[in-house]
Amino acid sequence: MAATKISLKLFIDKKSERVLFAEANNDFVDFLFNFFTLPFGNVTGILKEKGMGGCLPSLFKSIEHLSDAYFLPDQPKDFVLNPFVAIPGPKLPLPLPNVQSFRYTESSDRCRSGCSRCRIQERLYCNTRLCSSCTATVKTDFSDGCSSPASSSDEGYVKGMVTYMVMDDLEVKPTVNISFVTLLNEFNVEDVGSIEEKVVELGMNEGVQLLKASLQSKTVLTDIFLQAETVGTEESIKYEGV
């Protein structure tokens, strides 16, 4: 998948060197909400080389290295390590590596190939997406009572044409009826002149960092867009001084 870029506007308090909040469109909110659809296999696979703590990286690697001979015929290793993620539409931005997704459709695609991956997907998700390697004939029916969610002209989770506020701890709320003065009072900002607006882009690298920071920090936006920038500047100065 081509790298997806998501823009958002940061409101930064220069005195305290922190991001107060970000103004974002629905694409960034959709990206954040999609964290809750990621199985542990996806999260661990993305973060295992990024300093993820705990034992999951070791467990992930043990599954990677375990021979296929030890797995049951209808339980492929890849399904454990790289499970599909259910999303409401193909345009949902996912600037994360190695995340395979399927979407619900208005009809249920029934795989009859005998492919173990497809049989597992059929059990868990009514098989609304075929395995990429499957070339079998598809049969459409709802004989087992499976049905698709109501369709919408919008893609993703939240409505477009709305501006959302995303706090430093990733709390999300619409900006309806929230005045800037009220926000400054909530953040105890006395000097309006210390507030800086900055437009940034979130790509694949920032997406991975944000996922990792969301599991470790209460100041995610500051960590990703301010502290990382400061570290980069310090390293540059240090390098030039050598």
C-alpha positions as CSV (number, residue, x, y, z in Angstrom):
1,M,0.0,0.0,0.0
2,A,1.3,3.5,-0.8
3,A,2.3,5.6,2.1
4,T,-0.6,7.6,3.5
5,K,-0.1,11.1,4.8
6,I,-2.5,12.6,7.3
7,S,-2.3,16.3,8.1
8,L,-3.2,17.9,11.4
9,K,-2.7,21.3,13.0
10,L,-0.9,21.4,16.4
11,F,-1.5,24.1,19.0
12,I,1.8,24.4,20.9
13,D,2.5,26.2,24.2
14,K,6.1,27.4,23.5
15,K,6.7,28.3,27.2
16,S,5.9,24.8,28.5
17,E,7.0,23.1,25.4
18,R,3.9,20.9,25.1
19,V,1.2,20.3,22.5
20,L,-2.1,21.5,24.0
21,F,-4.2,19.8,21.4
22,A,-4.5,19.2,17.6
23,E,-7.2,20.1,15.2
24,A,-7.8,17.1,12.9
25,N,-10.2,15.9,10.2
26,N,-12.0,12.6,10.3
27,D,-9.0,10.7,8.7
28,F,-6.8,11.1,11.8
29,V,-9.6,10.2,14.1
30,D,-10.3,7.1,12.0
31,F,-6.6,6.2,12.3
32,L,-6.7,6.5,16.1
33,F,-10.0,4.5,16.4
34,N,-8.6,1.8,14.3
35,F,-6.0,1.0,17.1
36,F,-8.8,-0.9,18.8
37,T,-9.3,-3.2,15.9
38,L,-5.7,-4.3,15.8
39,P,-5.1,-7.8,17.2
40,F,-2.0,-8.4,19.4
41,G,-0.4,-10.1,16.4
42,N,-0.5,-7.0,14.4
43,V,0.6,-4.7,17.2
44,T,3.5,-6.9,18.2
45,G,4.6,-7.5,14.6
46,I,4.7,-3.7,14.1
47,L,6.5,-2.8,17.3
48,K,8.7,-5.8,18.1
49,E,11.7,-4.1,16.5
50,K,10.8,-0.7,18.0
51,G,11.7,-1.4,21.6
52,M,8.3,-2.8,22.7
53,G,8.5,-4.0,26.3
54,G,7.1,-7.1,27.9
55,C,7.2,-10.7,26.7
56,L,5.0,-10.4,23.5
57,P,8.0,-9.8,21.2
58,S,9.7,-13.0,22.4
59,L,6.4,-14.9,22.0
60,F,6.0,-13.5,18.5
61,K,9.5,-14.5,17.5
62,S,9.0,-18.0,18.9
63,I,6.0,-18.5,16.7
64,E,7.9,-17.1,13.7
65,H,10.7,-19.7,14.3
66,L,8.5,-22.6,15.1
67,S,8.3,-25.1,12.2
68,D,5.1,-25.4,10.3
69,A,5.2,-29.1,11.1
70,Y,4.1,-28.4,14.6
71,F,0.9,-26.5,13.6
72,L,-2.4,-28.2,12.8
73,P,-3.2,-28.3,9.1
74,D,-6.2,-25.9,9.5
75,Q,-4.3,-23.5,11.8
76,P,-1.7,-21.7,9.6
77,K,1.0,-19.8,11.4
78,D,0.4,-16.6,9.3
79,F,-3.2,-16.4,10.7
80,V,-1.7,-16.0,14.2
81,L,1.0,-13.6,13.3
82,N,-0.8,-11.5,10.7
83,P,-4.6,-11.7,11.2
84,F,-6.9,-9.7,9.1
85,V,-8.3,-6.4,10.5
86,A,-12.0,-5.6,9.9
87,I,-12.5,-2.1,8.7
88,P,-15.6,-0.4,7.4
89,G,-14.2,0.7,4.1
90,P,-11.1,0.5,1.8
91,K,-10.3,4.2,2.1
92,L,-9.7,4.1,5.8
93,P,-6.1,5.5,6.3
94,L,-3.8,3.0,7.8
95,P,-0.2,4.4,7.8
96,L,1.0,1.3,9.5
97,P,3.2,-1.5,8.0
98,N,2.0,-5.1,7.3
99,V,-1.6,-4.6,8.2
100,Q,-4.0,-6.7,6.0
101,S,-7.6,-5.7,6.1
102,F,-10.9,-6.8,4.7
103,R,-14.2,-4.9,4.5
104,Y,-17.8,-5.9,5.1
105,T,-19.7,-6.0,1.9
106,E,-23.4,-6.1,1.1
107,S,-23.2,-9.8,0.2
108,S,-21.3,-12.5,2.0
109,D,-18.5,-14.1,-0.1
110,R,-18.5,-17.8,0.6
111,C,-15.2,-19.5,-0.2
112,R,-15.6,-23.2,-1.1
113,S,-12.0,-24.0,-2.0
114,G,-11.0,-25.9,1.1
115,C,-8.2,-23.3,1.7
116,S,-7.5,-23.4,5.5
117,R,-7.1,-19.7,5.7
118,C,-10.5,-19.1,4.0
119,R,-12.2,-21.6,6.3
120,I,-10.9,-19.9,9.3
121,Q,-12.0,-16.5,8.0
122,E,-15.4,-18.0,7.3
123,R,-15.8,-19.1,10.9
124,L,-14.7,-15.8,12.4
125,Y,-15.9,-13.1,10.0
126,C,-18.5,-14.9,7.8
127,N,-15.7,-14.8,5.2
128,T,-16.6,-11.4,3.8
129,R,-13.1,-11.3,2.2
130,L,-11.4,-14.0,0.3
131,C,-7.8,-15.1,1.0
132,S,-5.5,-13.4,-1.4
133,S,-4.2,-16.7,-2.7
134,C,-7.7,-18.2,-3.1
135,T,-8.9,-18.8,-6.7
136,A,-12.0,-20.8,-5.9
137,T,-15.5,-20.2,-7.1
138,V,-17.4,-17.8,-4.8
139,K,-20.9,-18.5,-3.7
140,T,-23.1,-15.7,-2.2
141,D,-25.7,-16.5,0.4
142,F,-26.8,-15.7,3.9
143,S,-28.0,-19.2,4.8
144,D,-26.3,-19.1,8.2
145,G,-27.8,-15.8,9.3
146,C,-24.7,-13.7,8.7
147,S,-25.4,-10.1,7.5
148,S,-23.5,-7.0,6.6
149,P,-23.7,-3.7,8.6
150,A,-25.7,-0.9,7.2
151,S,-23.8,0.8,4.4
152,S,-22.8,4.5,4.4
153,S,-21.6,6.9,1.8
154,D,-18.8,7.9,4.2
155,E,-15.7,5.7,4.7
156,G,-14.2,5.1,8.1
157,Y,-15.7,5.5,11.6
158,V,-16.6,9.1,12.1
159,K,-18.3,11.7,9.9
160,G,-16.4,14.0,7.6
161,M,-16.9,17.7,7.3
162,V,-16.3,18.0,11.0
163,T,-13.2,19.3,12.8
164,Y,-12.1,17.3,15.8
165,M,-10.0,18.2,18.8
166,V,-7.4,15.6,19.8
167,M,-5.8,16.2,23.1
168,D,-2.2,15.3,24.0
169,D,-3.4,12.1,25.7
170,L,-5.5,11.3,22.5
171,E,-8.9,12.2,24.0
172,V,-11.1,13.1,21.0
173,K,-14.0,15.5,20.9
174,P,-15.7,17.6,18.2
175,T,-14.8,21.3,18.2
176,V,-18.5,22.3,18.2
177,N,-19.2,25.3,20.6
178,I,-15.7,25.3,22.1
179,S,-14.2,28.8,22.2
180,F,-10.4,29.3,22.0
181,V,-10.5,31.4,25.1
182,T,-12.2,28.6,27.0
183,L,-9.6,26.2,25.9
184,L,-6.7,28.5,27.0
185,N,-8.4,28.7,30.4
186,E,-8.7,24.9,30.6
187,F,-5.0,24.6,29.9
188,N,-4.0,27.4,32.3
189,V,-2.4,29.4,29.5
190,E,-2.0,33.1,30.5
191,D,0.1,34.4,27.5
192,V,-1.8,34.0,24.2
193,G,1.4,35.0,22.4
194,S,3.1,31.8,23.5
195,I,0.7,29.7,21.5
196,E,2.1,28.5,18.1
197,E,0.2,26.8,15.4
198,K,2.0,24.2,13.3
199,V,0.8,21.9,10.6
200,V,2.4,18.5,10.6
201,E,2.0,15.3,8.6
202,L,1.7,11.8,9.9
203,G,3.1,9.2,7.7
204,M,4.2,5.6,8.2
205,N,7.1,6.4,10.5
206,E,5.0,8.7,12.7
207,G,2.1,6.3,12.7
208,V,4.3,3.5,14.2
209,Q,5.7,5.9,16.7
210,L,2.3,7.1,17.7
211,L,1.0,3.5,18.2
212,K,4.0,2.8,20.4
213,A,3.7,6.0,22.4
214,S,-0.1,5.4,22.9
215,L,0.8,2.3,24.9
216,Q,3.4,4.1,27.1
217,S,2.7,7.8,27.4
218,K,0.0,10.3,28.4
219,T,1.6,13.0,26.3
220,V,1.6,11.3,22.9
221,L,1.5,14.3,20.5
222,T,4.2,16.1,22.5
223,D,6.4,13.0,22.4
224,I,6.0,12.4,18.7
225,F,6.0,15.9,17.2
226,L,8.0,18.0,19.8
227,Q,10.4,15.8,21.7
228,A,11.4,13.8,18.6
229,E,12.2,17.1,16.8
230,T,14.3,18.3,19.8
231,V,16.3,15.1,19.9
232,G,16.9,15.3,16.2
233,T,18.2,18.9,16.5
234,E,20.5,18.0,19.5
235,E,21.9,15.1,17.6
236,S,22.6,17.3,14.6
237,I,24.4,19.9,16.7
238,K,26.4,17.2,18.4
239,Y,27.4,15.7,15.0
240,E,28.4,19.1,13.6
241,G,30.5,19.8,16.7
242,V,32.6,16.6,16.3
